[in-house]
Amino acid sequence: MKGWLTIAGLGPGAAELITPQVSAALAQASDLVGYLPYLNRVPPRAGQQRHASDNREELARARQALQLAAAGRQVVVVSSGDPGVFAMAAAVCEALENGPASWGEIDVRVLPGITAMLAASARAGAPLGHDFCAINLSDNLKPWALIERRLRLAAEADFAIALYNPRSKARPQGFARALAILRTACGDERPVLFARAVFTPEERLEVVTLGQARPDMADMRTLVIVGSSLTRLVPRPAGALLYTPRSAYPAGGV
């Protein structure tokens, strides 16, 4: 049988949010490749082999998956969220670009999933209802100076900003620096959503102002959304909604 490689997004955490297309690929696979916590989200299947690796081994993981597919295996690389957003699809493309010419014959597909910023936005209301951007605060693969520049420019452009990987044990100070940059650029009153482990039993949502935001409110399972100048919290007896209006014009404008 000819091998193939699928990079699949498992969504934010709840099994019912995995797409039918991804579920079908998982059922057909002879081999699953991925970071161990993500592999653990997939129920075991008889005869299916699992190849787990550590968090920072994305390129090695991609090469292993391609080698398996080249050998005739049916391989699924699993990612959380969407595989094309700060995840494994780019690593597989990089491995293909720099790998042997024979890998060019492998059937490669990318199957989307619900990424963290969309899941977090849905749980809170619609904070990404107008123009927004996403910035990964990890400096493992880019210099901190570039992160700072992107934060300043995103604030200047008045985007709502989704912040991925805000704070880890290895780099606890980065998020504090990011908050300081955003306060200088935006002031203290912007609403900030801290959405941890959405669509899991550990889910926690909290909305504070930028002035109230603290670094210890986030970890690597937290997605942070900093609102634009128009983002607002609407209090309701049934539960407050955080949203950014669809229009950038003042109320009653064009």
Secondary structure as the mmCIF struct_conf table of DSSP 4:
data_model
#
loop_
_struct_conf.conf_type_id
_struct_conf.id
_struct_conf.beg_label_comp_id
_struct_conf.beg_label_asym_id
_struct_conf.beg_label_seq_id
_struct_conf.end_label_comp_id
_struct_conf.end_label_asym_id
_struct_conf.end_label_seq_id
STRN STRN1 TRP A 4 GLY A 9
STRN STRN2 GLY A 11 GLY A 11
BEND BEND1 PRO A 12 GLY A 13
HELX_RH_3T_P HELX_RH_3T_P1 ALA A 15 LEU A 17
BEND BEND2 ILE A 18 ILE A 18
HELX_RH_AL_P HELX_RH_AL_P1 PRO A 20 GLN A 28
BEND BEND3 SER A 30 SER A 30
STRN STRN3 ASP A 31 TYR A 35
HELX_RH_AL_P HELX_RH_AL_P2 LEU A 36 LEU A 39
TURN_TY1_P TURN_TY1_P1 ASN A 40 ARG A 41
BEND BEND4 VAL A 42 VAL A 42
HELX_LH_PP_P HELX_LH_PP_P1 PRO A 43 PRO A 44
TURN_TY1_P TURN_TY1_P2 ALA A 46 GLY A 47
STRN STRN4 GLN A 49 SER A 53
TURN_TY1_P TURN_TY1_P3 ASN A 55 ARG A 56
HELX_RH_AL_P HELX_RH_AL_P3 GLU A 58 ALA A 70
TURN_TY1_P TURN_TY1_P4 ALA A 71 GLY A 72
STRN STRN5 GLN A 74 SER A 79
BEND BEND5 SER A 80 SER A 80
STRN STRN6 GLY A 81 GLY A 81
TURN_TY1_P TURN_TY1_P5 PRO A 83 GLY A 84
BEND BEND6 VAL A 85 ALA A 87
HELX_RH_AL_P HELX_RH_AL_P4 MET A 88 ASN A 98
BEND BEND7 GLY A 99 GLY A 99
HELX_RH_3T_P HELX_RH_3T_P2 ALA A 101 GLU A 105
BEND BEND8 ILE A 106 ILE A 106
STRN STRN7 ASP A 107 LEU A 111
HELX_RH_AL_P HELX_RH_AL_P5 ALA A 116 ALA A 124
STRN STRN8 GLY A 125 ALA A 126
TURN_TY1_P TURN_TY1_P6 PRO A 127 LEU A 128
BEND BEND9 GLY A 129 ASP A 131
STRN STRN9 PHE A 132 ASN A 136
BEND BEND10 ASN A 140 LYS A 142
HELX_RH_AL_P HELX_RH_AL_P6 TRP A 144 GLU A 156
TURN_TY1_P TURN_TY1_P7 ALA A 157 ASP A 158
STRN STRN10 ALA A 160 TYR A 164
BEND BEND11 ASN A 165 ASN A 165
BEND BEND12 LYS A 169 ALA A 170
TURN_TY1_P TURN_TY1_P8 PRO A 172 GLN A 173
HELX_RH_AL_P HELX_RH_AL_P7 GLY A 174 CYS A 186
BEND BEND13 ASP A 188 ASP A 188
BEND BEND14 ARG A 190 ARG A 190
STRN STRN11 PRO A 191 ARG A 196
BEND BEND15 ALA A 197 ALA A 197
TURN_TY1_P TURN_TY1_P9 VAL A 198 PHE A 199
BEND BEND16 THR A 200 THR A 200
TURN_TY1_P TURN_TY1_P10 PRO A 201 GLU A 202
STRN STRN12 ARG A 204 THR A 209
TURN_TY1_P TURN_TY1_P11 LEU A 210 GLN A 212
HELX_RH_3T_P HELX_RH_3T_P3 PRO A 215 MET A 217
TURN_TY1_P TURN_TY1_P12 MET A 220 ARG A 221
STRN STRN13 THR A 222 VAL A 226
TURN_TY1_P TURN_TY1_P13 SER A 229 LEU A 230
STRN STRN14 ARG A 232 VAL A 234
TURN_TY1_P TURN_TY1_P14 PRO A 237 ALA A 238
STRN STRN15 LEU A 241 TYR A 243
BEND BEND17 ARG A 246 ARG A 246
BEND BEND18 ALA A 248 TYR A 249
HELX_LH_PP_P HELX_LH_PP_P2 PRO A 250 PRO A 250
TURN_TY1_P TURN_TY1_P15 ALA A 251 GLY A 252
#
